[in-house]
Amino acid sequence: MSQSAEQDFTHQLQSLMQQAGFSSFKAFSQKAGVSKRQLMHLRQGQLSQMRVDTLLKISQALQVSVTELLEIFGEVKLTQATEKPINLQQEYQRLQEQIVQQRASLMQEFQQSSLQVLESWMTHWPAAVYAAQQNPQLPAVKLLPLVRPVEKLLQEWEIEAIAPVGSEVTYDPRWHQMREGTAQPGELVKVRNPGYRQGDRLLYRATVSRVS
């Protein structure tokens, strides 16, 4: 048997593609976001000539781990423990660590941008609370402008109240939760706490009670 025949993994790739719901190399190439040339490297077992991020894309599209991909398309090299497959696994591990670091960096950037929006509220709200504690006669309406940075942040995140406090709405168990007792869908209820949603995704149900 020739060396090229020994390195023909086309059947293995087609089998994995069928399991993942792909009927052609073209459809798989487009879905995975890799070139036909990279797929040819894979079919020939030339994993050492492929980028780790390309292997990651292929593994995700085939719904298998990169380790399984290495075992299926580089079995001979892996069992012989040659240098290139070992380096490839080490590079994959490095890529995984890099992804973790990128997530941490993105979270830090997210927190920093949120803090910039909340800066004025963080600066003035504690002083306003202290002043209210010292002077119970202080009109609460004067504190409302200090809450606007929080409202702005919620708007940027596309989070909105389900219903204003004090409003009367028809009861919908998808969005409302009774404070006490029960209500039938469509009955009139009064909103006690607003509840929040992000688009069509429920975050917290609005607390409601029956209208007297």
Residue pairs with C-beta under 8 A, 6 or more apart in sequence:
4 44
6 76
7 44
7 45
7 46
8 43
8 44
8 45
9 42
9 43
9 44
9 45
9 72
9 73
10 43
12 72
12 73
13 39
13 42
13 43
13 73
16 62
16 64
16 72
17 23
17 25
17 28
17 62
19 62
19 63
20 28
20 61
20 62
20 63
22 28
22 31
22 61
25 36
25 39
26 36
28 39
28 61
29 35
29 36
29 39
31 61
32 57
32 58
32 60
32 61
32 62
33 57
34 54
34 57
34 58
38 50
38 54
38 58
39 58
41 47
41 49
41 50
42 50
42 58
42 73
45 73
45 74
45 76
45 77
47 55
47 70
47 73
47 74
47 77
47 84
47 85
47 88
48 77
48 84
48 85
48 88
52 66
52 88
52 91
52 92
52 95
53 95
55 66
55 69
55 70
55 88
55 92
56 66
56 92
56 95
58 69
59 65
59 66
59 68
59 69
62 69
64 72
66 92
67 89
70 78
70 85
70 88
70 89
71 78
74 85
74 88
77 84
77 85
78 85
114 153
115 122
117 149
117 152
117 153
117 156
118 149
118 150
118 153
119 149
120 146
120 149
121 146
121 147
121 148
121 149
121 150
124 146
125 146
128 142
128 143
128 146
131 138
132 138
132 140
132 143
154 160
154 196
157 198
158 198
158 199
159 196
159 197
159 198
159 203
160 196
160 197
160 198
161 194
161 195
161 196
161 206
162 175
162 176
162 191
162 194
162 195
162 196
162 197
162 205
162 206
163 169
163 175
163 191
163 194
163 195
163 206
164 191
164 194
165 191
165 192
165 193
165 194
166 190
166 191
167 190
167 191
168 188
168 189
168 190
168 191
168 211
169 176
169 188
169 189
169 191
169 208
170 185
170 186
170 187
170 188
170 189
171 178
171 183
171 184
171 185
171 186
171 187
171 188
171 189
171 208
172 185
173 185
174 202
175 195
175 197
175 202
175 205
175 206
176 189
176 195
176 205
176 206
176 207
176 208
177 195
177 205
177 206
177 207
177 208
178 189
178 207
178 208
178 209
178 210
179 192
179 207
179 208
179 209
180 209
181 209
181 210
183 189
183 208
183 210
187 210
188 211
189 208
189 209
189 210
189 211
190 208
190 209
190 210
190 211
191 206
191 207
191 208
192 206
192 207
192 208
192 209
193 206
193 207
194 206
195 203
195 204
195 205
195 206
195 207
196 203
196 204
197 203
